[in-house]
């Protein structure tokens, strides 16, 4: 492998980039394409179903997903740039985890269905309607683009119960960042 195909390092809870509102992508070029390819490589190498650019310390509005499809061995793969949710419906509780908050899984309520506008890797605009796991992963990764982590969606009581574990995780990450 070389640097263009090697997985990137995923930053973890406590790293300041995870709390940044990401910048819109304005240049669609080969460098962006190569970065998106490395994002997919990193996500798959980490056994993830989604990854936002901010999770690899690049605060731009780009995310990738690779979600298993029902009754199929195929993955629904998508690179989403500058996304905007236009409409939501329903509510669905589901246990989420995050590559940037390792070893922690919690129930999170999100809309069950979304209509999303986004640009692809070439800059073309698209609209997608998604439900179930695809909608959830898109919303989770879009939260990253706005500096929001899934733990921010927990009740204050649940968050307080996890506070010690989160503080320890942030402390360990601070040592890595030095």
C-alpha positions as CSV (number, residue, x, y, z in Angstrom):
1,X,0.0,0.0,0.0
2,X,1.0,3.6,-0.4
3,X,-0.1,6.8,1.2
4,X,-2.9,7.2,-1.4
5,X,-4.5,3.9,-0.4
6,X,-3.4,3.5,3.2
7,X,-6.2,4.0,5.8
8,X,-6.0,7.4,7.6
9,X,-6.0,7.8,11.4
10,X,-9.4,8.3,12.9
11,X,-9.4,11.0,15.6
12,X,-11.3,10.2,18.8
13,X,-13.4,12.0,21.5
14,X,-11.6,15.0,22.9
15,X,-9.9,16.0,19.7
16,X,-10.9,19.6,18.8
17,X,-11.7,18.9,15.1
18,X,-14.6,16.8,16.1
19,X,-16.4,19.9,17.4
20,X,-15.8,22.1,14.4
21,X,-18.5,23.0,11.9
22,X,-17.0,21.9,8.6
23,X,-16.5,24.1,5.6
24,X,-18.4,23.6,2.3
25,X,-16.5,21.9,-0.5
26,X,-16.0,24.3,-3.4
27,X,-13.3,22.5,-5.5
28,X,-14.1,19.2,-7.1
29,X,-10.9,17.8,-8.4
30,X,-8.6,14.7,-8.4
31,X,-7.3,15.5,-4.9
32,X,-10.9,15.4,-3.5
33,X,-11.5,12.1,-5.4
34,X,-8.4,10.6,-3.9
35,X,-9.3,11.8,-0.4
36,X,-12.8,10.3,-0.8
37,X,-11.2,7.0,-1.9
38,X,-9.0,7.0,1.2
39,X,-12.1,7.7,3.3
40,X,-13.8,4.6,2.0
41,X,-10.6,2.6,2.6
42,X,-10.4,3.9,6.2
43,X,-14.1,3.2,6.9
44,X,-13.9,-0.3,5.6
45,X,-10.6,-1.0,7.4
46,X,-12.2,0.1,10.7
47,X,-15.4,-2.0,10.1
48,X,-17.5,1.2,10.0
49,X,-20.6,1.9,8.0
50,X,-20.0,5.7,7.7
51,X,-17.2,8.2,8.1
52,X,-17.1,12.0,8.0
53,X,-14.1,14.0,6.9
54,X,-13.8,15.6,10.3
55,X,-13.2,12.2,11.8
56,X,-9.9,12.1,9.9
57,X,-9.0,15.7,11.0
58,X,-10.1,17.4,7.8
59,X,-13.0,19.8,8.5
60,X,-14.8,19.7,5.1
61,X,-18.4,18.7,4.3
62,X,-17.7,15.3,2.9
63,X,-18.9,11.9,4.2
64,X,-18.9,8.3,2.9
65,X,-21.2,5.5,3.8
66,X,-21.2,1.8,3.1
67,X,-24.4,0.3,4.5
68,X,-25.4,-3.4,4.2
69,X,-28.6,-3.8,2.1
70,X,-31.5,-6.0,3.2
71,X,-31.5,-9.4,1.6
72,X,-28.2,-8.8,-0.2
73,X,-24.4,-9.1,0.2
74,X,-24.0,-5.8,-1.5
75,X,-23.3,-2.5,0.3
76,X,-25.1,0.8,-0.4
77,X,-22.0,3.0,-1.0
78,X,-22.3,6.7,-1.3
79,X,-20.0,9.7,-1.1
80,X,-22.0,12.8,0.0
81,X,-20.7,16.4,-0.2
82,X,-22.3,19.5,1.2
83,X,-25.4,17.7,2.4
84,X,-28.6,19.3,3.5
85,X,-31.6,17.5,5.0
86,X,-34.8,19.0,3.4
87,X,-37.4,16.9,5.1
88,X,-37.8,14.2,7.8
89,X,-40.5,11.8,9.0
90,X,-41.1,9.5,11.9
91,X,-38.9,8.6,14.8
92,X,-36.7,5.5,15.4
93,X,-34.7,4.4,18.4
94,X,-31.6,2.5,17.5
95,X,-28.3,1.7,19.3
96,X,-25.5,3.7,17.7
97,X,-21.8,3.6,18.0
98,X,-19.0,5.7,16.5
99,X,-15.5,5.2,15.3
100,X,-14.5,8.4,17.1
101,X,-16.1,7.4,20.4
102,X,-14.8,3.8,20.6
103,X,-16.3,1.1,22.8
104,X,-19.5,3.1,23.5
105,X,-22.9,2.3,22.2
106,X,-26.1,4.0,23.2
107,X,-29.8,4.3,22.1
108,X,-30.4,7.4,19.9
109,X,-33.7,8.6,18.5
110,X,-33.5,10.0,15.0
111,X,-36.0,10.5,12.1
112,X,-36.7,7.2,10.3
113,X,-37.0,8.8,6.9
114,X,-35.1,11.8,5.3
115,X,-35.0,13.7,2.0
116,X,-31.4,14.8,1.4
117,X,-29.8,17.2,-1.2
118,X,-26.1,16.7,-1.7
119,X,-23.3,16.9,-4.3
120,X,-21.4,14.0,-5.6
121,X,-17.6,13.8,-6.1
122,X,-17.9,15.6,-9.4
123,X,-20.0,18.4,-7.9
124,X,-23.3,17.4,-9.5
125,X,-26.3,18.0,-7.3
126,X,-28.6,15.0,-6.3
127,X,-31.6,14.3,-4.2
128,X,-32.1,11.1,-2.3
129,X,-34.9,9.7,-0.1
130,X,-33.6,7.3,2.5
131,X,-35.1,5.3,5.4
132,X,-34.0,2.8,8.0
133,X,-30.3,2.3,8.5
134,X,-29.2,4.3,5.5
135,X,-31.1,7.4,6.8
136,X,-29.6,6.9,10.3
137,X,-26.0,6.6,9.0
138,X,-26.4,9.7,6.9
139,X,-27.8,11.7,9.8
140,X,-25.1,10.4,12.2
141,X,-22.3,11.4,9.7
142,X,-24.0,14.7,8.9
143,X,-23.9,15.5,12.7
144,X,-20.1,15.1,12.5
145,X,-20.0,17.8,9.8
146,X,-21.7,20.1,12.3
147,X,-19.5,19.3,15.3
148,X,-22.1,17.1,16.9
149,X,-21.5,13.6,18.3
150,X,-24.1,10.9,18.9
151,X,-23.5,11.3,22.6
152,X,-24.8,14.9,22.3
153,X,-28.2,13.4,21.4
154,X,-28.5,11.4,24.7
155,X,-30.6,12.5,27.6
156,X,-28.8,14.7,30.2
157,X,-29.2,11.8,32.7
158,X,-27.6,9.3,30.4
159,X,-24.9,11.7,29.4
160,X,-24.1,12.3,33.1
161,X,-23.8,8.6,33.7
162,X,-21.2,8.4,30.9
163,X,-19.3,11.5,32.0
164,X,-16.5,9.6,33.7
165,X,-15.9,7.3,30.8
166,X,-16.0,10.3,28.4
167,X,-13.6,12.4,30.5
168,X,-11.1,9.4,30.6
169,X,-11.4,9.0,26.8
170,X,-10.7,12.8,26.3
171,X,-7.8,12.6,28.7
172,X,-6.3,9.7,26.8
173,X,-6.8,11.5,23.5
174,X,-5.1,14.6,24.9
175,X,-1.9,12.6,25.5
176,X,-2.0,11.3,21.9
177,X,-2.4,14.9,20.5
178,X,0.6,16.2,22.4
